[in-house]
Amino acid sequence: MSDQQPVQTDHASPSRRRFMKVAGPGVAGASLLTMLDARQAPAQIKGSTLRILTWSHFIPAYDVWFDKFSGDWGEKNGVKVRVDHIPHLEIPARMAAEFAAGAGHDILLNNSTILARLYYKSLLDVTDVYDGLGKKYGGWIPAAKSPIEVEGKIYGIPMYYILLPMLWRKDLFEANGLKPPDTWELARVAARTLKPKGNPTGMAFSHCNDANLNWRSLLASFGGQESDASGQNVLLDSKETREALRFAKALFDEGMTPEVFSWDDASDNRYLASGVASWIHDAISAYRTTEDTNPKVFQNTYIALEPQGAGGKRVSVANPNVYLIWKFAKNPQAAKEFLEYLSDNWKDGMIASRGYNMPFLKDGYKKPMPVIGTDPKMQVLQDFPNIVGFHGYPGPFTPAIQEVVATFLLPDMFTRVARGQSPDDAVKWAVGEYRRIYAKYKRA
């Protein structure tokens, strides 16, 4: 990946329909859109309490560590810290509600759906913290700015991202004379060979986070692009996109079963841990689930670098996790100091996540890295940072892409082809939907 791209400038607020779609159901009220149009935020009032909203981490041990870490920091600094955990899919609606009220948490985690570019006029500019951390720790990985930079300013602190590598059964591959899945074609051959023997593969063709990430990785590794580097122009209509769709259709027909059309984000974890799957493309939470529930299968489960697509290209579309601070936060200075301190202690957080949380800061990739650098099967994860991209790759994570992600347009395009629609018709439909969304933001 090259260094980061120009960013979209959002000069006006989104429409009611667009905002409601991105923010999630249950958000209403004319005052919300009025505030977005006016770009106003209540006066900042410094308080003695720091309130943090974050997700319920897929590795529960991380939440235990984070809560204690936050409490210890608060005790040391004379700040009462309150941490609230909610499911990640509920964060957009909660964020919209707090924006409408002009009150709520000081710090909010965004993951998967990153809304910094939608709300940036109501978020605290944290360029000073971002630049300071970059200088301290050797800079940021190339993709770091994509979700949080607008008009040259930074509106969030990247904390960690979640990789979805190839998790494969070495015993099944070797018993059938199969090569490791270093390319998507080798992964397809393995699935085609092992499905008749009771070990198919699976990638979700459904409305879940894994589907948004997995099919983008495959598309990008085949050379397909959602947009150009500016984030302004839809480039989905291409030979490369059609090649990726035809490949996905063959992968489904030859190596999967129809249950993948109804999978959620935990389905492939269970599939691997059950001993059925020949391979999956998923976060290492699936690796940890298998370790905890099926030691025999875990012993033979290995991790591979993102498979090469056409022409040897590798792009791993990952799930970024960034922290934002409201302009109306009652304790903005404490919020900034806490996030800087949390970044300083990224190693402890990575250890608590059992290697799940990958650092954005380049010094974090000095080998051996915590957890993954000391496990021979996990060491390959140290080699991912320069091939990591986020939604919209190679363009930035714009509000238009945020809406595309929230409405699952890309996995729907792949699903249409898997269910029998021609790649040409699926691309035509998807491009129309993309352009409709992009046009709304260009008019804004």
Secondary structure, 3 states (H helix, E strand, C coil): CCCCCCCCCCCCCCCHHHHHHHHCCCCCCHHHHHHHHHCCCCCCCCCCEEEEEEECCCCHHHHHHHHHHHHHHHHHHCCEEEEEEECHHHHHHHHHHHHHHCCCCCEEEEECCCCHHHHHHHECCCHHHHHHHHHHCCCECCCCCCCCEECCEECCEEEEEECCCEEEEHHHHHHCCCCCCCEHHHHHHHHHHHHHHCCCCECCCCCCHHHHHHHHHHHHHCCCCCECCCCCCECCCCHHHHHHHHHHHHHHHHHCCHHHHHCCCCHHHHHHHCCCCCEEECCCHHHHHHHHHCHHHHHCEEEECCCECHHHCCCEECEEEEEEEECCCCCHHHHHHHHHHHHHCHHHHHHHCCCCCECCEHHHHCCCCCCCCCCCCCHHHHHCHHHEECCCCCCCCCHHHHHHHHCCHHHHHHHHHHCCCCHHHHHHHHHHHHHHHHHHHHHC
